[in-house]
Amino acid sequence: MKHFLNLIDLSLDDLTHLLAESVRLKAAHARRIPANSLNGRVVGLVFEKPSLRTRVSFESGIAQLGGTSLYLPGNEVGLGWRETLADFARTVSHYIDALVLRVYRHETLAGLAQHASIPIINALSDWSHPCQALADILTVRELFGSETSRTVAFIGDGNNVARSLAVGCGKLGIRFVLACPVGYGFDEKFKDDYRAKVSPEFPIEINNPEDAVGDADVIYTDVWTSMGQEAEREERLKRFTPFQVNAQLMTVAPRQCKVLHCLPAHRGEEITDDVLDGPASAVFQQAGNRLHTQKAVLEWLLN
């Protein structure tokens, strides 16, 4: 039984296969070539958090592959409190072919994967966001022809998105730099996992965004306050204000540098309108790629 919980658990062959399949599926979609690889399959989607891109791209992708999606709001399912994770996993495994989840706690995914007899897909947890990282790397490949030997500068919090992207970059030979305030970098558990499963050489962490972007091919940012961190908002605004991606920061970066953001954006906080909507932005191309990389994941798990 294969699951898709963390990029760190994938082999390099698996990761390169998923990217190649994403390219193929995107080309087929552009040419309106019909697909039926999920014909007769039902995929459940359990979302404890609000969602636009993740839900729509998964539901659309499942439909485009000939399958059926079943949306299950997290407050109705009650993972871990209405019934145990084990009971839920064993039950739904009889009804559906795969389960996509967007959850607060990564432990929820791990518990379901332990007991389910169907693939479990991480559509976001507090620990990682592997679906987003796949789309990010596909976008880098499209922008530059190859992702190898490129440099990604992540400006902001060492959060779930940053962790997943750092792992994907490390496996594929992309230089990853994290620029963040002191105390908001990667934690020790992640560093240990990275050194054990990706590379003994850990990604660079610095506390000055200008130093991070000097050689960057991609500047990446994300919101400073994620869902579940609302109580920290005011403190985070103070600490992260010098890390805004704005026109001034772009003048330090190379001319060919592109800007990515996983969205939704807090315009005027982590990124300014003129950058998000400017010529260097590939943010909406990046968002569109979620559809194709997730279709590749579904086919990989179910076929």
Secondary structure, 3 states (H helix, E strand, C coil): CCCECCHHHCCHHHHHHHHHHHHHHHHHHHCCCCCCCCCCCEEEEEECCCCCHHHHHHHHHHHHCCCEEEEEEHHHHCECCCECHHHHHHHHCCCCCEEEEECCCHHHHHHHHHHCCCCEEEEECCCCCHHHHHHHHHHHHHHHCCCCCCEEEEECCCCHHHHHHHHHHHHHCCEEEEECCCCCCCCHHHHHHHHHHCCCCCCEEECCHHHHHCCCCEEEECCCCCCCCHHHHHHHHHHHHHHCECHHHHHHCCCCCEEEECCCCCECCCECHHHHCCCCECHHHHHHHHHHHHHHHHHHHHC
